[in-house]
Amino acid sequence: MTTADALKREAAAAALEMVANGMRLGLGTGSTASWFVRLLAERVAAGLEVVGVPTSEATAALARELGVPLTTLDDVDGLDLTVDGADEFDGELNLVKGGGGALLREKIVAADSARMVVITDESKRVEWLGAFPLPIEVVTFGTGATLRAIRAAAAGLDLSGSLAFRMDSNGNRRVTDQGNWIVDASFRQISAPKALASALSAIPGVVEHGLFIDLASTVIIAGRTGVERIDRPSL
Ligand SMILES: O=C(CO)[C@H](O)[C@H](O)COP(=O)(O)O
């Protein structure tokens, strides 16, 4: 196992300690979140009773393969806890997510959860969000208009940068689980993430963006010197 994998596993193991019998769980997407699913599966095999709502087809496939019982948000009355990774987090526990392309389902699931626990390593901690290109999920109709509106919204906040459609391994625009495209915005330093989140959400062709504001209740950071846990004071 690489050092990076070991840290991801450690963060996932720390999150697993917050899981109790009977919980309804949101299951995140990405390499760190997949460690959580693997460790959760071991506990399920040992008798833990939980149900999970996956945030992507990839996570659903992994959970099914490992025997983690799944459900949908239509069949439960909200979730107790979501455990997911992130591409960046700042001092206020605001996040950039969507590096794996699952931001839309991830945000729906996180927003329907009493708590969202983010599992990360030190490399994801930033002073300013934005070094990781911000994923923006857009409908496939009228993207010229949507991109113009994104540029205008960004300019209103003194932000500029390239907007690039995410591509798949065949050189086609990457299609999300919901049938949309993703634009990666290189804003570099987002000094007003809440304002940018609101401005992007107001654009008709934007389905969702990867700024997760006031959603994470806890961030667990695995580092070489141990595991750190930061809780949002108000939650
Ligand atoms: O937001 C995500 C997927 O849409 C992931 O949680 C994020 O990209 C982090 O992934 P990883 O744990 O592989 O670094």
The ligand as a Gaussian input file, in Angstrom:
#p B3LYP/6-31G(d) Opt

LIG

0 1
 O      -15.523000      15.001000      -5.071000
 C      -15.146000      13.886000      -5.350000
 C      -15.718000      13.099000      -6.452000
 O      -16.616000      13.844000      -7.217000
 C      -14.064000      13.261000      -4.546000
 O      -14.506000      13.105000      -3.239000
 C      -12.855000      14.128000      -4.611000
 O      -12.478000      14.290000      -5.974000
 C      -11.683000      13.524000      -3.827000
 O      -11.278000      12.345000      -4.438000
 P      -10.055000      11.514000      -3.893000
 O      -10.449000      10.976000      -2.559000
 O       -9.858000      10.425000      -4.921000
 O       -8.867000      12.434000      -3.814000

